[in-house]
Amino acid sequence: MNLDLNGTVAIVTGSSRGLGLASAAALVQEGCRVTICARGETRLTEATAELRRLGGHDRILPFTGDLSLPDVMERLVERTVETFGGLDILVNNMGLARGGTLLDTSDADWQEAFDQTLFPAIRASRLAVPHMRQRGGGAIVMIASIWGRESGGRMTYNAVKSAEISLGKSLAQQLARDSIRVNSVAPGSILFPGGSWDKRQREDPVGIADFLARELPFGRFGRPEEVGTVVAFLASPRASWVSGASVPVDGCQSRSLI
């Protein structure tokens, strides 16, 4: 399917590896001009080279910075618009949530989870919308989680991912008149080098094998590109009547009926 994304401009936050990089790759392969960003310059350079090998030689803008800081997020959007002439797509993929049980999780842990996940999505969306309005519309995609749709995972992660899904629904209703669609994707357990499941699998292969047999009906982890292709579809005109949705990409791992 031709997604009609050739020549469009996208920002993907948290995109030096994993789901963010896979989303950027899917967009690049559809002809998008894409800004990728991360804190670490070395990994960002590697990601840029990887995307350029996919055909995005002059269509990749790497941006290094801590996007939890409002002024850095502003510079990211400004650089993208200056370089590519506008903005059509925003993929919010930042996320960090530490802590344990209620009594083990400090106020600082809670604040960090929201500062590193929800607030960057809010700020990036607020900055992107005026540029999308100038283009006559656009698309925002939140990378949430099945643990934003139902209970599970770390408590702080559950809370911030639920908040992102709620934010996406609210923005979809607000921005429909501007022809800006907003959706979230809810990945399940995805394996990629350097990710949390990769670490757990190396530390406890027997326990992870049991987890796969018990929790994942297909008997395997998901792959980042399986999420990235859904992100690209939701960002495209082919999904013109999909807005306010939260789409599980989890191989039937979750238990929710909706």
Secondary structure in CASP SS format (residue, H / E / C, confidence):
PFRMAT SS
TARGET T0000
AUTHOR 0000-0000-0000
METHOD secondary structure of the structure
MODEL  1
M C 1.00
N C 1.00
L C 1.00
D C 1.00
L C 1.00
N C 1.00
G C 1.00
T C 1.00
V E 1.00
A E 1.00
I E 1.00
V E 1.00
T C 1.00
G C 1.00
S C 1.00
S C 1.00
R C 1.00
G H 1.00
L H 1.00
G H 1.00
L H 1.00
A H 1.00
S H 1.00
A H 1.00
A H 1.00
A H 1.00
L H 1.00
V H 1.00
Q H 1.00
E C 1.00
G C 1.00
C C 1.00
R E 1.00
V E 1.00
T E 1.00
I E 1.00
C E 1.00
A E 1.00
R C 1.00
G C 1.00
E H 1.00
T H 1.00
R H 1.00
L H 1.00
T H 1.00
E H 1.00
A H 1.00
T H 1.00
A H 1.00
E H 1.00
L H 1.00
R H 1.00
R H 1.00
L C 1.00
G C 1.00
G C 1.00
H C 1.00
D C 1.00
R C 1.00
I E 1.00
L E 1.00
P E 1.00
F E 1.00
T E 1.00
G C 1.00
D C 1.00
L C 1.00
S C 1.00
L C 1.00
P H 1.00
D H 1.00
V H 1.00
M H 1.00
E H 1.00
R H 1.00
L H 1.00
V H 1.00
E H 1.00
R H 1.00
T H 1.00
V H 1.00
E H 1.00
T H 1.00
F H 1.00
G C 1.00
G C 1.00
L C 1.00
D C 1.00
I E 1.00
L E 1.00
V E 1.00
N E 1.00
N C 1.00
M C 1.00
G C 1.00
L C 1.00
A C 1.00
R C 1.00
G C 1.00
G C 1.00
T C 1.00
L C 1.00
L C 1.00
D C 1.00
T C 1.00
S C 1.00
D H 1.00
A H 1.00
D H 1.00
W H 1.00
Q H 1.00
E H 1.00
A H 1.00
F H 1.00
D H 1.00
Q H 1.00
T H 1.00
L H 1.00
F H 1.00
P H 1.00
A H 1.00
I H 1.00
R H 1.00
A H 1.00
S H 1.00
R H 1.00
L H 1.00
A H 1.00
V H 1.00
P H 1.00
H H 1.00
M H 1.00
R H 1.00
Q H 1.00
R H 1.00
G C 1.00
G C 1.00
G E 1.00
A E 1.00
I E 1.00
V E 1.00
M E 1.00
I E 1.00
A C 1.00
S C 1.00
I H 1.00
W H 1.00
G H 1.00
R C 1.00
E C 1.00
S C 1.00
G C 1.00
G C 1.00
R C 1.00
M H 1.00
T H 1.00
Y H 1.00
N H 1.00
A H 1.00
V H 1.00
K H 1.00
S H 1.00
A H 1.00
E H 1.00
I H 1.00
S H 1.00
L H 1.00
G H 1.00
K H 1.00
S H 1.00
L H 1.00
A H 1.00
Q H 1.00
Q H 1.00
L H 1.00
A H 1.00
R H 1.00
D H 1.00
S C 1.00
I E 1.00
R E 1.00
V E 1.00
N E 1.00
S E 1.00
V E 1.00
A E 1.00
P E 1.00
G C 1.00
S C 1.00
I E 1.00
L C 1.00
F C 1.00
P C 1.00
G C 1.00
G C 1.00
S H 1.00
W H 1.00
D H 1.00
K H 1.00
R H 1.00
Q H 1.00
R H 1.00
E H 1.00
D C 1.00
P H 1.00
V H 1.00
G H 1.00
I H 1.00
A H 1.00
D H 1.00
F H 1.00
L H 1.00
A H 1.00
R H 1.00
E H 1.00
L C 1.00
P C 1.00
F C 1.00
G C 1.00
R C 1.00
F C 1.00
G E 1.00
R C 1.00
P H 1.00
E H 1.00
E H 1.00
V H 1.00
G H 1.00
T H 1.00
V H 1.00
V H 1.00
A H 1.00
F H 1.00
L H 1.00
A H 1.00
S C 1.00
P H 1.00
R H 1.00
A H 1.00
S C 1.00
W C 1.00
V C 1.00
S C 1.00
G C 1.00
A C 1.00
S E 1.00
V E 1.00
P E 1.00
V E 1.00
D C 1.00
G C 1.00
C C 1.00
Q C 1.00
S C 1.00
R C 1.00
S C 1.00
L C 1.00
I C 1.00
END
